[in-house]
């Protein structure tokens, strides 16, 4: 690597990492929002005499993530569902 490209690479990496940090912040905010919405749905379902967790809905979510991201998407969806379910 020539000394002329090293500063450009370092700057690009630094800028890209800042962008990743910003995206991670947005993802975390969205996960917290998803958890709140999920809790509201669970409360409404229980108040109507239903179950807190609807397995058919969870299967739809798992399938959506798997289709878009492959096997790791299933793992990600399972983690989101666990976070949003609360204690079962």
N, C-alpha and C positions, 0 to 999 in steps of 0.2 A: 504494500500500500504506500503510495507516495504521500509526502507530507502535505501536499496541496489538497488531497481529498479527505484526509483525516478530520479536519475541523468541520467540513461539510457533513460527513457521516455522523460525527458527534452531535452536531446541531440537529440533524434529521432525527436521530435516535431520541434526543432530549425532547424535541417537539412531539414526536410520536408517543413517547411515554406520558407527556402531559395530557395528550388527547385520550390515551387509555385511562388515565386517572380520572379525567372528566367523565368519560363513558361509564366507568365503574361507579362513580358517584350517582349518575343518572339511574343505572341499573339498581343500585341499592335503594334509591328513593322509590323506584317503581315496584320493587319487591315489597317494601313497607306499605305502599299504597294497595298492592294486590292483597296483602295480608289483611288490611283493614276492610276491604270490600268483601273478601271471603268470610271474615268474621260476621259481617252484617248479613250476608246470605245465610250463614249457618244459624244465626239467631232467628231470622225470619222463618226458616224451615222448621226449626224446633218449635217456635211459637205456633206454627200451623199444624203441629202434631207429627211432623216428619222427622227423618233422621238427619243428624248433623252432616254426615258424609253421604254423597250420592256417587256410588261406585261407577255407574255408567258415564257420568260426567267426567270423572277422573280418567276413565279409559279414553274418552275423546281427547282430553288434554295430552295424555301420554302419547297417543297416536299422532297428534298434530306436531309435537316436538320431535318425535322420531322421524316423521316424514321430512321435516325441515332440516334436522341436524344429524340424522342417523342415530346409531346406538347411544352416543354420548348425550343426545337430546333426551332420550328416555331417562337417563340418570339425572339430568338437569331438571326435568319435569317432576320426577319423584322427589327431588330435594325441595322444589317449590311447593309441591302438594303437602309435604311434611311440614314445612314452615307455615303454610296457610291453614292447615287443619287444626293446629293446636293439639292439645292432648286428646287422643281418641279414647 
